[in-house]
């Protein structure tokens, strides 16, 4: 049995409130987990999805804008981490076929591209957003809500058990 522990809390994201959902999930090995990112108060949000492995800094997974395909960073692909927009109000990141290697802290942050329409129309390549402060995440299993300064986080802990023993 795989256990996914998702921990999150709201915080301010570049002048807007950003919420992530769900708070917790339990699933079997190989199932998928969908994380919702709800930026509040943004007209045309650009959503940035990050992952932080234990004792490492944040790594940008992808950047997504409503109406266009997500741009994935090296080492991440759409098949494993599909991103979608729903009703123009929120974005979802799905971690497909979750395994213990997917145990991580997942973040979303958002900015409003409506303020920079000229840059968007030029279709210049997206620049990596400023990295939020990095703090090593707690080991899986500890139930602690983190509230970074510019985004919210989801902690996915995946554990595999065979005959009731953690492997």
GUNUTI-284521 format. One record per residue: z negated, y, x negated of N, C-alpha, C in turn. Coordinates in steps of 0.1 Angstrom, whole numbers, plus 5000, padded with zeros to 4 digits. Layout:
N
ZYXZYXZYX ...
END
This chain:
167
500049884992500050005000500050124991 500850224994500950354987500050454995 499350524988498550634994499050764989 499450854998499850984994498851084998 498251164990497351264993497951394991 498051475002498651605001497651705003 497451794994496451904995497152034994 496852125003497452255002496552365009 497052485007496352595013497252715013 497152815022498052925023497653025012 498653095007498453204998499553304998 499453414991500453514992501553484982 502853494986503953464978504953584977 504853664966505753774964505753864976 504653904981504553994992504653935006 504653805007504753735020503853615019 503353575031502453465032503353335032 502953235025503753105025502752995028 503152915038502452795042503152675039 502452565035503052435033502352335042 503152235047502652135056503252005053 502651885053501351855059500251875049 498951845053497851855044497551725038 497851615045497651475039498651385045 498951275038499851175043499551045036 499550935043499450795038500650725041 501250655031502550585034502550465025 503550375028503750255020504750285008 504650204998505550214987507050214992 507850314987509250324991509450415003 508450465009508750555021508850695016 509250785025509550925021508451015026 508251125019507351235024508051365025 507951425036508651555039507551665038 507851775030506951885028507652005034 506952075043507552195049507052325042 507952425040507552545034507852655044 506852735049507052835059506752975053 507853045048507653175044507453275056 506553355056506353455067506753595063 507453665072507753805069508953825060 509753725058510953745050512253725059 513253815056514453815065515353695061 515753685048516553585043515953525031 514953435033514153385021514953295012 514753314999515153214989513853134986 513953004987512752924985512952844971 511852854963511752784950510852664952 511252544948510452424949510052384934 508752364932508252324919507552194920 507452124908506552004907505752024894 504451984895503551984883502951844881 503451784871502851654868501451664862 500651564862499351574856499351624842 498451724839498251784826499551844820 500451894829501651954824501852084832 502752174827503052294834503952274846 504352384853505252374865506652354860 507352274868508852254865509552284878 510552374877511352404889512252284893 512152244905512952134910514352194915 514252294924515452344929515152484936 516252554938516252684945517152674957 516752714969517552704981517552834988 518752864994519052975003519552925016 519252995027519752955040521352965039 522052865044523452865045524152825032 523452785022524152725010523352605005 524052524997523452404991522352444981 521352364980520352394970520852374956 520352454947520752444933519652364926 519952244920518952164914518952184899 517752174893517552184879517852044873 518052044860518351924852517251824854 517551704857516551594859516151574873 516551664882516351644897517651644904 517651554915518851544922518651544937 519651574944519551584959519251454966 519651344960519351214966517851184966 517151224955515651194954514851314961 515351434960514651554966515551634975 516051584986516851664995516051785001 516751895002516152025007516952065019 516352105029517052155041516352275047 517052355054516552465062516552435077 515552475084515452445098515252575106 516052595116515952715125515852845117 516352855106516352975097514953025094 513852935097512552985095511752915085 512152795081511352715071512352625064 511852575052512552485044511752355042 512452245040511752125038512252065025 511352005017511651925006511151775009 512051685008511651545010511651464997 510551394994510451314983510751174988 511951124985512450994991511950874982 511750764989511350644982510150674972 509050724977507950764969507350644961 507150664948506550564939505450634931 504650554924503550614916504050724907 505350714901505850824892506050954899 506050954913506151074920504851144923 503751084918502451154919502451284912 502251394919502451524914501851634923 501851754918501451864927502751934929 503051954942504352024946504052164952 504852254948504652394952505952454958 505852544967506952624971506552774970 507552854966507353004967508653054973 508553184977509753244983509853394980 511053434980511353574978512453614989 512553744991513553785002514753834995 515853764997517153804991517753914999 517253955011517854065019517654195011 516654205003516454324995517554344984 518154234980519154234969520454184973 520954234984522254174989523354194979 523454304971524554314962524554204952 523454164946523454054937523853924943 523453904956523853784963525353774965 525953894969527453894971528253874959 527753914947528353894934528353744930 527453674937527253534934526953504919 526153594914525653564900524753444900 524753374889523853254888522453294891 521753214898520253234900519553234887 518653324885517753324874516553254877 515953184868514653114870513653224874 512853204885511853294889510753294879 509953404879508853404869507853284872 507353224862506453114863505153154867 504553094878503153124881502253074870 500953124870500053074861499952914862 499852854851499752704851498252664848 497852574856496552514854496652364856 496152284846496352144848495752094862 496552014868496051964881494951854880 494151844890493151744890493751604891 493151504886493651364888493751324902 494651234906494851194919493551134925 493351154937492151104944491051204946 491051314939490051414941490651504952 489851534962490251624973489851764970 490751834964490451974961491652064965 491452164973492552254977492752354966 494052374962494352474952495052584959 494852704955495452824961495952914950 497052884944497652964933497953104939 498253194930498453334934499753354942 500853284938502153324945502753214953 502053104955502652994964501552904968 501952804976500952704980501352574974 500552484975500852354968500552234976 501252124973500951994980500751894968 499651824968499351724958499751594964 500751524959501151394963500651294953 499751214957499251104948499750974954 500450894945500950764950500250664942 499650564949498950454942499550324948 499850224939500350094944499249994943 499049914953498049804953498749674955 498349574948498849434949497549354951 497449284962496249194965494949284963 494949404969493849494969493449544955 494249534945493949584932494949694929 494449804924495349914920496049874907 497449894908498249864896498749984890 
END
